[in-house]
Amino acid sequence: MTPGSDPGHVPNGHGPGLTRVVKRCWETSDPAYNAYHDEEWGRPVVDERGLYERLCLEGFQSGLSWLTILRKRENFRRAFAGFEPDRVARFGKRDVDRLLGDAGIVRHRGKIEAAIANARGVLGLREEGTPLHELVWSYATDDSPAPTSWSEWHSTTPASTELSKRLKRAGFRFVGPTTVYATMQACGIVNDHLADCWVREAVEAERTTCRSGSRA
């Protein structure tokens, strides 16, 4: 993702049309991208399907901007059967050919075939008794300090490197440490919202609730 520097504006709750200035981790002129930051990025994704989707989309994003993927996300969902692993795992050559002809998605054979392989990997993990969501969330920690600037963001971590290796052993593709860490950031495994970001506290509260529930 490409961050920006200007503060954003959100409703302040004190009257119609009134707004207040807020600080985001990045700012763009695209309302959908700002909404993604405010409402999705870093908030816990705890279900198997959701994590599978995000891993695949982060893989498709490799070499592109996340905004490109965000704008095509609904097309991806239609093309990949809602990212239901059981359905995508049954995709064959005809499906690959169909997807290569779909202008609404990123038409990259390797990434398309990786999404299918990843669905099969999801089923394999499930059969082994360690579902994808349990595996990914086993790498969550609570001890990372809040970053104060973009320079403190990482592209990889020891945890993302280890998880990448684990996923590859299960048959996943396009899940290098950088892609895995981007998924960890996006899905709340880590909270990389900047210390002065207006949604950081809310995101952390959701992560705490999520992890407390999983330990109950």
LUMDREN-161031 format. One record per residue: residue number from 1; z, x, y of N, C-alpha, C in turn. Coordinates in steps of 0.1 Angstrom, whole numbers. Layout:
// LUMDREN-161031
k/nZ/nX/nY/caZ/caX/caY/cZ/cX/cY
NUM/Z/X/Y/Z/X/Y/Z/X/Y
...
END
This chain:
// LUMDREN-161031
k/nZ/nX/nY/caZ/caX/caY/cZ/cX/cY
1/0/8/-12/0/0/0/0/9/12
2/-6/4/23/-7/11/35/2/5/46
3/13/12/49/23/6/59/18/8/73
4/24/0/82/21/0/96/34/2/104
5/34/1/117/45/4/124/50/-7/134
6/43/-17/136/47/-27/146/56/-37/140
7/66/-42/147/74/-53/142/67/-66/141
8/72/-74/132/66/-87/130/74/-98/137
9/70/-111/135/76/-122/141/78/-133/130
10/90/-138/130/93/-149/121/100/-160/128
11/100/-173/123/108/-183/130/122/-180/131
12/129/-183/142/143/-180/143/152/-191/140
13/147/-203/137/155/-214/133/162/-221/144
14/159/-218/157/167/-223/168/158/-233/176
15/146/-236/172/138/-245/179/124/-244/175
16/116/-254/177/102/-254/173/94/-243/181
17/87/-236/173/78/-226/179/85/-213/184
18/98/-212/183/105/-200/187/105/-190/176
19/103/-178/180/103/-167/170/112/-156/174
20/115/-147/165/122/-135/168/115/-123/162
21/117/-112/168/111/-99/163/118/-94/151
22/111/-90/140/118/-85/129/111/-72/125
23/118/-64/117/113/-51/113/109/-52/98
24/97/-49/96/92/-49/82/90/-34/77
25/88/-32/64/85/-19/59/71/-15/63
26/62/-24/64/49/-22/70/45/-35/77
27/35/-33/86/30/-45/93/15/-44/94
28/9/-55/91/-6/-56/93/-9/-69/101
29/-22/-70/104/-26/-82/111/-29/-93/101
30/-28/-91/88/-31/-101/78/-19/-109/74
31/-19/-122/77/-7/-130/74/-3/-130/59
32/-13/-129/51/-10/-129/36/-3/-117/32
33/-7/-106/38/0/-93/35/14/-93/40
34/17/-98/52/30/-99/57/39/-109/48
35/33/-120/44/40/-129/36/43/-123/22
36/34/-115/17/37/-108/4/49/-99/6
37/50/-91/17/61/-83/20/74/-91/20
38/74/-102/28/86/-110/31/91/-118/18
39/81/-123/10/84/-132/0/83/-127/-14
40/76/-116/-16/74/-111/-30/78/-97/-33
41/74/-88/-24/76/-74/-27/91/-70/-29
42/94/-65/-40/108/-61/-43/117/-72/-49
43/112/-84/-49/121/-95/-54/119/-95/-69
44/130/-97/-76/129/-96/-91/119/-104/-98
45/111/-98/-106/102/-104/-116/108/-101/-130
46/113/-112/-136/121/-109/-148/115/-115/-161
47/103/-121/-160/97/-127/-172/86/-118/-177
48/83/-119/-190/73/-111/-196/59/-113/-190
49/55/-125/-188/42/-128/-182/40/-122/-169
50/50/-124/-160/50/-119/-147/49/-104/-146
51/56/-97/-154/56/-82/-154/43/-77/-160
52/38/-84/-170/25/-81/-175/14/-82/-165
53/14/-93/-158/4/-95/-147/5/-84/-137
54/17/-80/-132/19/-71/-122/14/-57/-126
55/18/-53/-139/13/-40/-144/-2/-40/-144
56/-9/-50/-148/-23/-51/-148/-29/-50/-134
57/-24/-58/-125/-29/-58/-111/-27/-44/-105
58/-15/-38/-107/-13/-24/-102/-23/-15/-108
59/-27/-16/-120/-37/-8/-126/-50/-10/-120
60/-54/-23/-117/-67/-26/-110/-66/-20/-96
61/-55/-19/-90/-54/-15/-76/-56/0/-75
62/-55/8/-86/-57/22/-85/-70/26/-78
63/-69/34/-68/-80/38/-60/-85/28/-49
64/-78/17/-49/-81/6/-39/-69/3/-31
65/-70/-6/-21/-58/-10/-14/-52/-22/-21
66/-39/-24/-19/-32/-36/-25/-37/-48/-19
67/-41/-48/-6/-46/-60/0/-59/-65/-7
68/-67/-56/-11/-79/-60/-19/-75/-68/-31
69/-65/-63/-38/-61/-70/-50/-54/-83/-47
70/-46/-83/-36/-39/-96/-32/-49/-107/-29
71/-60/-103/-22/-70/-113/-19/-78/-118/-31
72/-78/-111/-41/-85/-115/-53/-76/-120/-64
73/-63/-121/-62/-53/-123/-72/-55/-137/-79
74/-59/-147/-72/-61/-160/-79/-74/-159/-87
75/-84/-151/-83/-95/-149/-91/-92/-142/-104
76/-83/-132/-103/-79/-125/-115/-71/-134/-124
77/-63/-143/-119/-55/-152/-127/-64/-162/-135
78/-75/-167/-128/-84/-175/-135/-92/-168/-146
79/-96/-156/-142/-104/-148/-152/-96/-143/-164
80/-83/-141/-162/-75/-135/-173/-65/-146/-178
81/-70/-158/-179/-62/-169/-185/-47/-169/-181
82/-46/-168/-167/-32/-169/-162/-24/-157/-165
83/-30/-146/-171/-22/-135/-175/-12/-139/-186
84/-16/-148/-194/-8/-152/-206/-11/-141/-217
85/-2/-133/-220/-5/-122/-230/-11/-127/-243
86/-5/-138/-248/-10/-142/-261/-25/-146/-261
87/-29/-151/-249/-44/-155/-248/-52/-143/-245
88/-48/-134/-236/-56/-123/-233/-57/-113/-245
89/-47/-113/-253/-48/-104/-265/-59/-107/-274
90/-64/-120/-273/-75/-124/-282/-89/-122/-276
91/-89/-117/-263/-102/-114/-257/-110/-104/-265
92/-123/-106/-266/-132/-97/-273/-144/-93/-264
93/-154/-88/-270/-165/-82/-263/-172/-93/-253
94/-173/-105/-258/-179/-115/-249/-171/-117/-237
95/-158/-116/-238/-149/-118/-226/-150/-106/-217
96/-151/-94/-223/-153/-82/-214/-166/-84/-206
97/-177/-88/-213/-190/-90/-206/-189/-100/-195
98/-181/-111/-198/-179/-122/-188/-172/-116/-176
99/-162/-108/-178/-154/-103/-167/-162/-93/-159
100/-170/-85/-166/-179/-75/-159/-189/-82/-150
101/-192/-95/-152/-201/-102/-144/-194/-111/-134
102/-180/-110/-133/-173/-119/-124/-171/-111/-111
103/-178/-115/-100/-177/-109/-87/-164/-111/-80
104/-156/-121/-85/-143/-124/-79/-132/-114/-82
105/-134/-105/-92/-124/-95/-96/-130/-81/-94
106/-122/-71/-97/-126/-57/-97/-133/-55/-110
107/-146/-52/-110/-154/-51/-122/-155/-37/-126
108/-144/-32/-133/-143/-19/-138/-140/-20/-153
109/-149/-15/-161/-148/-17/-175/-134/-12/-181
110/-131/0/-177/-119/6/-182/-107/-1/-178
111/-106/-7/-166/-94/-15/-162/-94/-28/-169
112/-106/-34/-171/-106/-47/-178/-102/-45/-193
113/-107/-35/-199/-103/-32/-213/-88/-29/-214
114/-83/-22/-203/-69/-19/-203/-60/-31/-202
115/-65/-41/-194/-57/-53/-193/-56/-60/-207
116/-67/-60/-215/-67/-66/-228/-58/-58/-237
117/-59/-45/-237/-50/-36/-245/-36/-38/-241
118/-33/-40/-228/-19/-42/-224/-13/-55/-230
119/-22/-65/-230/-17/-78/-236/-13/-76/-251
120/-21/-68/-258/-17/-65/-272/-5/-57/-272
121/-3/-48/-263/9/-40/-262/21/-49/-260
122/20/-59/-251/31/-68/-249/35/-75/-262
123/25/-79/-270/28/-86/-282/35/-76/-292
124/30/-63/-292/36/-53/-300/51/-51/-297
125/54/-50/-284/68/-48/-280/76/-59/-284
126/71/-71/-283/78/-83/-286/82/-83/-301
127/72/-79/-309/74/-79/-324/84/-68/-328
128/85/-57/-320/94/-46/-322/108/-50/-318
129/110/-61/-311/123/-65/-307/127/-60/-293
130/118/-54/-286/121/-50/-272/110/-56/-263
131/112/-68/-259/101/-74/-251/99/-66/-238
132/87/-68/-232/84/-60/-220/94/-62/-209
133/99/-74/-206/108/-75/-195/121/-68/-198
134/126/-68/-210/138/-61/-213/136/-46/-212
135/125/-41/-217/122/-27/-216/121/-22/-201
136/113/-29/-193/112/-25/-179/125/-26/-172
137/133/-37/-174/145/-38/-166/156/-29/-171
138/154/-22/-182/164/-12/-187/164/0/-178
139/153/1/-170/152/13/-161/157/10/-146
140/163/-2/-145/169/-6/-131/182/2/-129
141/184/6/-117/196/12/-113/201/6/-99
142/214/8/-97/220/3/-84/224/14/-75
143/221/27/-78/227/38/-71/217/45/-62
144/206/39/-59/196/46/-50/199/42/-36
145/200/52/-27/203/49/-13/191/43/-7
146/193/35/3/182/28/10/174/38/18
147/161/38/16/152/47/24/152/43/38
148/152/53/47/152/50/61/138/52/68
149/129/57/60/115/59/65/106/60/53
150/93/58/56/82/59/46/83/73/39
151/87/83/46/87/96/40/96/98/28
152/106/88/27/115/88/16/111/80/4
153/99/73/5/94/67/-6/88/77/-16
154/89/74/-29/83/83/-39/71/76/-45
155/62/85/-50/51/80/-58/54/79/-72
156/63/87/-77/68/87/-91/82/91/-91
157/89/88/-102/103/92/-104/104/95/-118
158/115/102/-122/117/105/-136/117/92/-145
159/123/81/-139/123/69/-146/109/63/-148
160/101/64/-138/87/58/-140/79/67/-149
161/82/80/-149/75/89/-159/79/85/-173
162/92/83/-175/97/80/-189/92/66/-193
163/92/56/-184/87/43/-188/72/43/-190
164/65/51/-183/50/53/-185/47/58/-199
165/55/68/-203/53/73/-217/56/63/-227
166/67/55/-225/71/45/-235/60/34/-236
167/54/30/-224/44/20/-225/31/25/-231
168/28/37/-229/16/43/-235/17/44/-250
169/29/47/-255/32/47/-269/30/33/-275
170/32/23/-267/31/9/-272/16/5/-271
171/7/13/-266/-7/10/-265/-12/5/-251
172/-3/6/-241/-7/2/-228/-17/13/-222
173/-25/9/-213/-34/18/-206/-33/16/-191
174/-38/26/-183/-37/25/-169/-23/23/-164
175/-14/29/-171/1/28/-167/7/42/-165
176/0/50/-157/6/63/-153/18/61/-145
177/26/72/-143/38/71/-136/37/65/-122
178/26/68/-115/25/62/-101/23/47/-102
179/14/42/-111/12/28/-113/25/21/-117
180/32/28/-126/45/22/-131/55/21/-120
181/56/32/-112/66/31/-101/62/20/-91
182/49/19/-88/45/8/-79/50/-6/-84
183/49/-7/-98/53/-20/-104/68/-21/-103
184/76/-10/-104/90/-11/-103/94/-15/-89
185/87/-9/-79/90/-13/-65/87/-28/-63
186/75/-32/-68/71/-46/-65/80/-56/-72
187/85/-53/-83/92/-63/-92/107/-62/-91
188/112/-54/-82/126/-54/-80/134/-45/-89
189/127/-37/-97/135/-27/-106/142/-17/-97
190/136/-14/-86/142/-6/-75/140/-14/-62
191/149/-11/-53/147/-18/-39/143/-7/-29
192/130/-6/-26/126/4/-17/123/-2/-3
193/128/-14/0/127/-19/14/135/-9/22
194/130/-6/34/137/3/43/151/-3/47
195/159/7/51/173/2/54/174/-8/66
196/164/-7/75/164/-17/86/154/-28/84
197/149/-30/73/139/-40/70/147/-54/70
198/141/-64/75/148/-77/77/151/-84/64
199/143/-80/53/146/-87/40/153/-79/30
200/157/-66/34/163/-58/24/176/-64/18
201/185/-69/26/197/-74/21/195/-86/12
202/185/-95/15/182/-106/7/177/-102/-7
203/168/-92/-6/162/-87/-19/173/-81/-27
204/182/-73/-22/193/-67/-29/202/-77/-35
205/204/-88/-28/213/-99/-33/206/-105/-45
206/193/-107/-45/186/-113/-56/187/-103/-68
207/185/-90/-66/186/-81/-77/200/-81/-83
208/210/-82/-75/224/-82/-80/226/-94/-89
209/222/-105/-84/223/-118/-91/216/-117/-105
210/204/-112/-104/195/-110/-116/202/-101/-126
211/207/-90/-122/213/-80/-131/226/-85/-136
212/234/-92/-128/247/-98/-132/244/-108/-143
213/234/-116/-142/231/-126/-151/226/-120/-165
214/219/-109/-164/214/-103/-176/225/-96/-184
215/236/-93/-177/248/-86/-184/258/-96/-189
216/256/-109/-184/266/-120/-188/265/-123/-203
END
